[in-house]
Amino acid sequence: MSSIIVKESQLVKLIETAMDLDIYVQAVDSPIPGQNDDFIDSLEDIQQKIQEIVMMANNGEKINHQQRGEIFRLLDLFNKVYENIKFVDKSEIVPIL
């Protein structure tokens, strides 16, 4: 195997160029650190409220017919969003509503 001798300045430039190229070849929707923080916070907030409603229902809290209907409507909407996120080709833009 042959050896290649490079100066330190050339090595630094080579590494910088490789890092720049890496940025350009990454997929467009590569996550940026912290990019989804607000989204994750929202999902966790929804999760906590759902758990609270489940506990209330388990403890015998009365939930009227209209409120149950709203929950079922939200579940249908959530299922559509979930299917779009999980199953739809990421290159397609699919309206949720």
HUNOR-V386950 format. One record per residue. PSI is psi in degrees with one decimal (999 if undefined). NEAR is the number of other ideal C-beta (glycine too) atoms within 12 Angstrom. D_LAST is the distance of its C-alpha to the last C-alpha in whole Angstrom. Layout:
# HUNOR-V386950
psi | near | d_last
PSI | NEAR | D_LAST
PSI | NEAR | D_LAST
This chain:
# HUNOR-V386950
psi | near | d_last
136.9 | 3 | 61
157.7 | 4 | 62
144.4 | 5 | 61
128.8 | 9 | 59
124.3 | 8 | 61
151.4 | 12 | 58
158.7 | 10 | 59
-40.6 | 10 | 57
-36.5 | 10 | 55
-38.2 | 13 | 54
-43.4 | 14 | 53
-46.4 | 13 | 51
-40.1 | 14 | 50
-43.7 | 16 | 49
-43.1 | 15 | 47
-42.5 | 14 | 45
-41.9 | 14 | 44
-40.5 | 14 | 43
-40.9 | 14 | 40
-44.5 | 13 | 39
-38.5 | 12 | 39
-39.6 | 13 | 37
-41.8 | 14 | 34
-23.5 | 12 | 34
-4.6 | 11 | 33
151.2 | 13 | 31
148.0 | 12 | 27
-37.6 | 11 | 25
30.8 | 11 | 23
132.0 | 14 | 26
139.0 | 13 | 25
133.6 | 12 | 27
129.1 | 7 | 29
-6.6 | 10 | 27
-34.7 | 11 | 24
10.3 | 15 | 22
-47.7 | 13 | 24
-40.4 | 11 | 22
-45.2 | 15 | 19
-40.7 | 14 | 21
-41.4 | 13 | 23
-43.7 | 13 | 19
-40.7 | 18 | 19
-36.3 | 15 | 23
-43.8 | 14 | 22
-44.6 | 18 | 19
-44.0 | 15 | 22
-41.8 | 14 | 25
-37.5 | 16 | 23
-43.7 | 18 | 22
-38.8 | 14 | 26
-42.6 | 15 | 27
-39.6 | 21 | 25
-44.8 | 15 | 27
-41.7 | 13 | 30
-44.5 | 16 | 30
-39.7 | 16 | 29
-28.0 | 11 | 32
8.1 | 11 | 34
10.9 | 8 | 34
134.9 | 14 | 32
125.8 | 10 | 30
115.0 | 18 | 27
169.0 | 10 | 26
-41.9 | 10 | 24
-42.8 | 10 | 21
-39.8 | 16 | 21
-41.2 | 16 | 21
-40.2 | 13 | 18
-41.1 | 15 | 16
-43.6 | 21 | 17
-38.1 | 15 | 16
-43.3 | 14 | 12
-36.8 | 18 | 12
-43.0 | 17 | 13
-45.1 | 16 | 11
-44.3 | 16 | 8
-40.9 | 20 | 11
-38.6 | 16 | 12
-46.2 | 19 | 9
-45.2 | 21 | 9
-47.3 | 15 | 13
-38.9 | 14 | 13
-41.3 | 19 | 11
-44.8 | 17 | 14
-39.1 | 13 | 17
-18.0 | 13 | 17
142.1 | 16 | 15
129.0 | 10 | 18
-18.3 | 14 | 18
-15.1 | 9 | 18
147.4 | 10 | 15
115.8 | 10 | 12
122.9 | 16 | 9
142.1 | 9 | 6
-38.9 | 15 | 4
999 | 8 | 0
